[in-house]
Amino acid sequence: MGMLERNERYEWTTEGICSSSKIQWGITEQANGVVAILVNAPGGVLTGKQLRIISEIVGEEGIIKNSRRMAPVLLLPREKVGEALEKLKLAELRVANLHSSVRNIVACPGKGLSSNSRGDTLELAAALDQEFYGTVLPWDFKIGISGCPRNCSGVHCHDVGLMAEPRGRYSLWIGGTESGAAPRHGELVRKGIPREKVPAVIRRILEEYSELGETYKEELGHRIRLYRVIEKVGREHFVNAVEETLV
C-alpha cells in the first residue's frame, strides 16, 4: 500500500494552465473563446463573502453557471483570468480539477437543513475535500454523500458513495459511474461506518486505487476509473481493505 501524493500547484499563463503534476485543473477555453474557471465548492456551499467576490469577478453582465457537480463555473474573457484567480485566493476559493484527482464533492443539504436527513453531509464533504483536494490519482474520482435513502446525491453513481445512517454512521458504496455510454451502480461494501472513521476509509480506498491503477496502467490504458480496477482485482479486495481500516 503506497502513500498518496498531493499537488495543488498550477499556474496560469498566456498559453493556458500549467501544472507540475498530471492533474488537469478546471481552467479551460470554450468553443466561443471564453475561458471557464471551475471553482471548488464541496457540497455546493459558498459563503456570502465568496459569492460577493465571485459576482465582482464576472461583473454585472458576466455569467456564472453551476455544474452538475455543484461547482460554480465562471465564464470570462481570457485577459481577465489572471486577475480572477488572484481574487479567488482572497476569497479562500480554489480551482476545481477536471481529471486525475478527487472531483468537487457532491452532497445534499443533510441534517439540520433537511427534515428527512439522518446525518451530516456538508461538514463531511468539506472535511473530505480539505484532506484530499489535490491528491494525484490515476483518473477522475467522484464522491457523493446523501443524508437519507431519498438519495438526492445519487451515491450509487459515484466512485465512492456515502449514505448517512442514524447515530452518526454511514453506508459505503464503491465503483459507480454516472457518465459515459454505460453508467453503472456501485456496490454496497459496508454499513455502519462511524463518522470519525470515514476519512481513514476513503484514504485507504484512494491508496489502493492509486497503487493498483499504476499496476494495471498499461493494460487498462489512460482512463483508469475505479470500477475498472475493481473488475481486475475483485470487489473483495476493497472489502478487505475497508475492514482492515475499521479494526
C-alpha positions in Angstrom: 0.0 0.0 0.0 1.6 3.3 -1.2 1.4 6.8 0.1 -0.8 9.4 -1.7 0.9 12.3 -3.5 -0.7 15.7 -3.2 -0.1 18.6 -5.6 -2.1 21.8 -5.6 0.3 23.9 -7.7 -0.8 25.3 -11.0 0.0 28.5 -13.0 -2.0 30.5 -15.5 0.0 31.8 -18.4 -0.9 33.4 -21.8 -0.7 29.9 -23.2 -3.2 28.4 -20.7 -3.0 26.5 -17.4 0.4 24.8 -16.4 0.6 22.2 -13.7 3.6 20.3 -12.2 1.5 17.1 -11.9 -0.8 15.2 -14.2 -3.9 16.8 -12.5 -5.9 18.7 -15.1 -7.2 21.9 -13.4 -10.5 23.4 -14.3 -9.5 26.4 -16.4 -10.4 25.7 -20.0 -11.1 27.8 -23.1 -14.5 27.2 -24.6 -15.6 26.9 -28.2 -16.5 30.6 -28.3 -13.1 31.7 -26.9 -14.4 32.5 -23.4 -12.5 30.9 -20.6 -14.3 28.8 -18.0 -13.0 28.6 -14.4 -14.4 25.8 -12.4 -14.5 26.8 -8.7 -14.0 24.2 -5.9 -17.1 24.2 -3.6 -17.7 20.9 -1.8 -21.4 20.3 -1.4 -22.0 23.5 -3.4 -21.5 25.6 -0.3 -20.3 29.2 -0.6 -20.2 32.0 2.0 -21.7 35.4 1.4 -18.2 36.9 1.0 -17.3 34.3 -1.5 -20.5 34.9 -3.5 -19.8 38.6 -3.5 -16.3 38.2 -4.8 -17.4 35.8 -7.5 -20.0 38.4 -8.5 -17.3 41.1 -8.7 -15.1 38.8 -10.8 -17.7 38.3 -13.5 -19.3 41.7 -13.3 -22.9 42.7 -13.8 -23.1 41.3 -17.3 -21.0 38.2 -16.6 -22.2 34.7 -16.3 -22.0 32.1 -13.5 -23.2 28.5 -14.2 -23.4 25.7 -11.7 -22.1 22.4 -12.9 -23.8 19.1 -12.2 -21.2 18.5 -9.5 -22.3 21.6 -7.6 -19.3 23.7 -8.6 -19.8 27.2 -10.0 -18.3 27.9 -13.4 -17.2 31.4 -14.1 -17.1 32.4 -17.8 -14.6 35.2 -18.5 -12.6 36.7 -21.3 -9.0 35.3 -21.4 -7.4 38.6 -20.4 -9.4 38.6 -17.1 -8.4 35.1 -15.9 -5.2 36.1 -14.0 -6.9 38.8 -12.0 -9.8 36.5 -11.3 -7.5 33.8 -9.9 -6.0 36.4 -7.5 -9.4 37.4 -6.3 -10.5 33.8 -5.8 -7.5 33.3 -3.5 -8.6 36.3 -1.4 -11.9 34.6 -1.0 -10.2 31.4 0.1 -11.5 29.7 -3.0 -9.6 27.2 -5.2 -9.8 26.0 -8.7 -11.5 22.6 -9.0 -9.9 19.9 -11.1 -11.2 18.1 -14.2 -9.2 14.9 -14.2 -6.7 12.9 -12.1 -7.8 13.9 -8.6 -10.9 14.0 -6.4 -13.6 16.0 -8.1 -15.8 18.5 -6.4 -17.7 16.5 -3.8 -21.5 16.3 -4.2 -23.6 16.4 -1.0 -27.3 17.0 -0.2 -28.3 19.6 2.5 -28.1 17.0 5.3 -29.2 17.0 8.9 -30.1 20.5 10.2 -31.4 21.6 6.8 -33.4 18.6 5.6 -36.1 17.1 7.8 -35.5 13.7 6.2 -31.8 13.6 6.7 -30.3 11.2 9.3 -26.8 12.6 9.5 -24.2 15.2 8.5 -23.3 15.7 4.8 -22.0 19.2 4.3 -19.4 19.2 7.1 -18.3 15.8 6.0 -17.9 16.9 2.4 -15.8 19.9 3.5 -13.6 17.7 5.7 -13.0 15.2 2.9 -12.3 18.0 0.4 -9.8 19.6 2.9 -8.0 16.3 3.3 -8.0 15.0 -0.3 -8.0 18.1 -2.5 -5.1 17.9 -4.9 -4.5 14.2 -4.4 -2.9 12.8 -7.6 -4.8 9.8 -8.8 -5.0 7.6 -12.0 -8.1 9.4 -13.2 -11.3 11.1 -12.0 -12.5 10.2 -8.6 -16.0 11.2 -7.7 -17.6 11.2 -4.1 -21.2 11.7 -3.3 -22.8 12.0 0.1 -26.6 11.6 0.9 -28.3 12.2 4.2 -31.1 9.6 3.7 -32.4 6.9 1.4 -34.1 9.5 -0.8 -30.6 9.7 -2.1 -30.6 13.2 -3.6 -26.9 13.0 -4.3 -27.1 9.6 -6.1 -24.5 7.8 -4.0 -24.7 4.7 -6.2 -23.4 6.6 -9.2 -20.0 7.8 -7.8 -16.7 6.1 -7.4 -17.4 6.3 -3.6 -20.9 7.0 -2.2 -21.7 7.6 1.4 -25.3 7.5 2.9 -25.9 8.7 6.4 -27.4 6.2 8.9 -28.8 7.0 12.4 -26.4 7.7 15.2 -23.6 9.2 13.2 -22.8 6.2 10.9 -22.6 5.7 7.1 -23.1 3.1 4.5 -20.4 2.9 1.8 -20.8 2.1 -2.0 -17.9 1.9 -4.4 -17.4 1.6 -8.1 -20.3 3.5 -9.6 -20.1 5.9 -12.6 -22.7 8.4 -13.7 -21.2 9.4 -17.1 -20.4 7.8 -20.4 -22.4 5.5 -22.6 -22.6 2.8 -19.9 -23.4 4.3 -16.5 -23.5 1.8 -13.6 -24.3 1.5 -10.0 -21.7 0.9 -7.4 -21.8 -2.0 -4.9 -22.6 -1.8 -1.2 -19.4 -2.6 0.7 -20.1 -1.8 4.3 -22.8 -0.4 6.6 -22.4 1.2 10.0 -19.1 3.1 9.4 -18.6 5.6 12.3 -18.3 9.2 11.1 -14.8 9.5 12.7 -13.6 6.5 10.6 -14.8 7.8 7.2 -11.7 9.8 6.2 -9.4 6.9 7.0 -11.6 4.6 4.9 -11.6 7.0 2.0 -7.8 7.4 2.3 -7.4 3.6 2.2 -9.6 3.3 -0.9 -7.6 6.0 -2.6 -4.3 4.4 -1.7 -5.5 1.0 -3.1 -6.8 2.7 -6.3 -3.6 4.7 -6.8 -1.4 1.7 -6.4 -3.5 -0.7 -8.4 -4.1 1.9 -11.1 -0.3 2.1 -11.6 -0.1 -1.7 -11.7 -2.7 -2.1 -14.4 -1.8 1.2 -16.3 -0.6 -0.5 -19.5 -3.4 -3.0 -19.6 -6.3 -0.6 -18.8 -5.0 2.5 -20.7 -5.2 6.1 -19.9 -8.6 6.5 -18.3 -8.4 4.1 -15.3 -11.7 4.6 -13.4 -12.1 2.8 -10.1 -14.7 0.4 -11.4 -12.3 -0.9 -14.0 -9.7 -1.6 -11.3 -12.4 -3.4 -9.3 -13.1 -5.5 -12.3 -9.5 -6.6 -12.4 -8.9 -7.4 -8.7 -12.4 -8.1 -7.5 -14.7 -6.5 -5.0 -13.4 -8.5 -2.1 -10.0 -6.8 -2.3 -11.6 -3.4 -1.4 -14.0 -5.0 1.1 -11.0 -6.4 3.0 -9.1 -3.1 2.8 -12.1 -1.3 4.3 -12.5 -3.9 7.1 -8.7 -3.7 7.9 -9.1 0.1 8.3 -12.0 -0.3 10.6 -10.2 -2.7 13.0 
